Amino acid sequence: MDHIVTVQEAVTAFADWKEPTDAELDAIELEMPAILADVDLVDAQIAALESNPTELDARRIRRARRRALAARVALLNRTAGTSLTGDAA
């Protein structure tokens, strides 16, 4: 019995859709500060879960949450002008 998976991988190995487009890479680059802030928030939450959470851990999480929210607001403010089309805003 031949497996089609190996044939499928050989057929689609060089397909154009396997690589991100320039527009997708630009969108990722635009969102990178928000992504990194979210990673910092998750890191702070994981650190608090690994031991008994202290007041310092709670402050670290609050600070990371504020940075993540600020990064999201900044991202929305940057993209708000570019995503609106037409006269209605």
C-alpha positions as CSV (number, residue, x, y, z in Angstrom):
1,M,0.0,0.0,0.0
2,D,1.5,3.3,-1.1
3,H,1.0,6.3,1.1
4,I,-0.2,9.5,-0.6
5,V,1.3,11.8,2.0
6,T,4.8,11.4,0.6
7,V,3.6,12.1,-2.9
8,Q,1.5,15.1,-1.7
9,E,4.6,16.6,0.0
10,A,6.6,16.3,-3.1
11,V,3.9,17.9,-5.2
12,T,3.3,20.9,-3.0
13,A,6.9,21.4,-1.8
14,F,7.4,24.3,-4.1
15,A,3.9,25.8,-4.2
16,D,3.7,29.6,-4.0
17,W,1.3,29.5,-1.0
18,K,3.7,27.8,1.3
19,E,5.7,30.9,2.0
20,P,4.2,34.1,3.5
21,T,3.6,37.0,1.1
22,D,5.3,40.4,1.6
23,A,2.0,41.8,2.8
24,E,1.7,39.1,5.5
25,L,5.3,39.7,6.6
26,D,4.6,43.4,6.8
27,A,1.5,42.7,8.9
28,I,3.6,40.5,11.3
29,E,6.2,43.2,11.5
30,L,3.5,45.8,12.4
31,E,2.1,43.5,15.1
32,M,5.5,42.5,16.6
33,P,5.4,44.9,19.5
34,A,2.0,43.6,20.6
35,I,3.1,40.0,20.1
36,L,6.2,40.5,22.2
37,A,4.2,42.3,25.0
38,D,1.8,39.3,25.0
39,V,4.7,37.0,25.3
40,D,6.0,39.0,28.3
41,L,2.6,38.8,29.9
42,V,2.5,35.0,29.5
43,D,6.0,34.7,30.9
44,A,5.0,36.7,34.0
45,Q,1.9,34.5,34.4
46,I,4.0,31.3,34.1
47,A,6.6,32.6,36.6
48,A,3.8,33.2,39.1
49,L,2.4,29.7,38.5
50,E,5.7,28.0,39.1
51,S,5.8,29.0,42.8
52,N,3.7,30.6,45.4
53,P,2.6,33.9,43.9
54,T,3.9,36.9,45.8
55,E,3.0,40.6,45.7
56,L,6.0,41.0,43.4
57,D,4.6,38.5,41.0
58,A,1.2,40.2,41.0
59,R,2.9,43.6,40.2
60,R,4.9,41.9,37.5
61,I,1.7,40.6,35.9
62,R,-0.1,43.9,36.2
63,R,2.8,45.7,34.6
64,A,3.0,43.2,31.8
65,R,-0.8,43.4,31.3
66,R,-0.6,47.2,31.1
67,R,2.2,47.0,28.5
68,A,0.3,44.4,26.5
69,L,-2.8,46.6,26.5
70,A,-0.8,49.7,25.6
71,A,0.8,47.8,22.7
72,R,-2.6,46.7,21.4
73,V,-3.9,50.3,21.6
74,A,-0.9,51.6,19.8
75,L,-1.4,48.9,17.1
76,L,-5.1,49.8,16.7
77,N,-4.2,53.5,16.5
78,R,-1.6,52.8,13.8
79,T,-3.9,50.6,11.7
80,A,-7.1,52.6,12.2
81,G,-6.2,55.1,9.5
82,T,-5.1,52.5,7.0
83,S,-8.1,50.1,7.4
84,L,-10.8,52.7,6.9
85,T,-12.1,53.0,3.3
86,G,-14.6,55.4,1.8
87,D,-16.0,58.6,3.3
88,A,-17.7,57.0,6.3
89,A,-15.4,56.7,9.2
